[in-house]
Amino acid sequence: DAGVIQSPRHEVTEMGQEVTLRCKPISGHNSLFWYRQTMMRGLELLIYFNNNVPIDDSGMPEDRFSAKMPNASFSTLKIQPSEPRDSAVYFCASTLELGGPNTGELFFGEGSRLTVL
Amino acid sequence: QQQVKQSPQSLIVQKGGISIINCAYENTAFDYFPWYQQFPGKGPALLIAIRPDVSEKKEGRFTISFNKSAKQFSLHIMDSQPGDSATYFCAARNSGGYNKLIFGAGTRLAVHP
């Protein structure tokens, strides 16, 4: 079975450019999460969706960041304009939410390593 | 109150030894405590998890010990192997719903042969 698929795996761009990261969650999963990983701040939750609806975007650092989930099989995280401090590994994860106390394992993609020069 | 504090930041263990990683939390609404393992260049993957109504859970060489009154939990890796060398993250989920995980800062484990 295919896992969470992220693209691109590596992106090098210049400050001020627009960056779009893409994610395809595992088929049948109804929740999707975007995390950012840096040495200084560890794994930070940026935003998560349930049934394609953004539930909590309180982790999105600034208005330069936006995320969409137009359908159950695709999500994007966009940074415009990008800055050097945005350099990090961005992870997408998905799970099947059953509601209530039921817990679902988060399945992570392999990440998109972003370098902003 | 949403934080999960993890220690140590890095750990070196000899092959066959016991690796111990500790985490502490403040929010009593957390109801699920997983540990994730991450190898270089890969995403984190679930290793083992525990709920607060259980004091210990063991899966092979990996054991979680949970102390609800102290609001602490730890991962023990018995008979540590070089293949266990990775970064380990503890995490916690708020009972308010959705699998929104708050991660600890991570522990980089190196097991020397």
Interface residues (C-beta under 8 A of the other chain):
Chain A: V4 S31 F33 G42 L43 L45 Y48 N50 I55 D56 F91 A93 T95 E97 G99 G100 P101 T103 G104 E105 L106 F107 F108 G109 E110 G111
Chain B: D31 Y32 P34 Y36 G41 K42 G43 P44 A45 L46 A49 R51 F89 R93 S95 G97 Y98 N99 K100 L101 I102 F103 G104 A105 G106
